[in-house]
Amino acid sequence: MTSGDLKKNAVVAIETFISTSSTYTEELSDGWTLVGNKGGYMAQHEHTIVVTDGNPIILTEMNGIFN
């Protein structure tokens, strides 16, 4: 995806995974669950963003995760 793919009023989710041991994720047979390829602990965080003509609107900005 490039910035040219993002249209005004589009809503996108940016999801990050942080792991203590793994270097990438593997999808389980249920088609939904992701696990680390080397085990360890994993955490997932997401920001949902609305694309505008100016600054984006970060819908999850005030979720308190970093407070």
MOJO-V226295 format. One record per residue. RES is the residue in three letters. SS is DSSP state (H for helix, E for strand, - for the rest). BURIAL is b if it has 16 or more other ideal C-beta (glycine too) atoms within 10 Angstrom, else e. D_CENTER is the distance of its C-alpha to the mean C-alpha in whole Angstrom. Layout:
res | ss | burial | d_center
RES | SS | BURIAL | D_CENTER
RES | SS | BURIAL | D_CENTER
//
This chain:
res | ss | burial | d_center
MET | - | e | 14
THR | - | e | 16
SER | H | e | 17
GLY | H | e | 19
ASP | H | e | 17
LEU | - | e | 16
LYS | - | e | 19
LYS | - | e | 20
ASN | - | e | 19
ALA | - | e | 16
VAL | E | e | 13
VAL | E | e | 9
ALA | E | e | 6
ILE | E | e | 3
GLU | E | e | 1
THR | E | e | 4
PHE | E | e | 7
ILE | E | e | 11
SER | E | b | 14
THR | - | e | 18
SER | - | e | 19
SER | - | b | 17
THR | - | e | 16
TYR | - | e | 14
THR | E | e | 13
GLU | E | e | 16
GLU | E | e | 16
LEU | - | e | 18
SER | - | e | 21
ASP | - | e | 20
GLY | - | e | 17
TRP | - | e | 14
THR | - | e | 15
LEU | E | e | 13
VAL | E | e | 15
GLY | E | b | 16
ASN | - | e | 18
LYS | - | e | 20
GLY | - | e | 20
GLY | - | e | 19
TYR | - | e | 17
MET | E | e | 13
ALA | E | e | 11
GLN | E | e | 7
HIS | E | e | 6
GLU | E | e | 4
HIS | E | b | 6
THR | E | e | 8
ILE | E | b | 11
VAL | E | e | 14
VAL | - | e | 16
THR | - | e | 19
ASP | - | e | 22
GLY | - | e | 22
ASN | - | e | 19
PRO | - | e | 16
ILE | E | e | 16
ILE | E | e | 13
LEU | - | e | 13
THR | - | e | 11
GLU | - | e | 13
MET | - | e | 16
ASN | - | e | 14
GLY | - | e | 16
ILE | - | e | 14
PHE | - | e | 16
ASN | - | e | 19
//
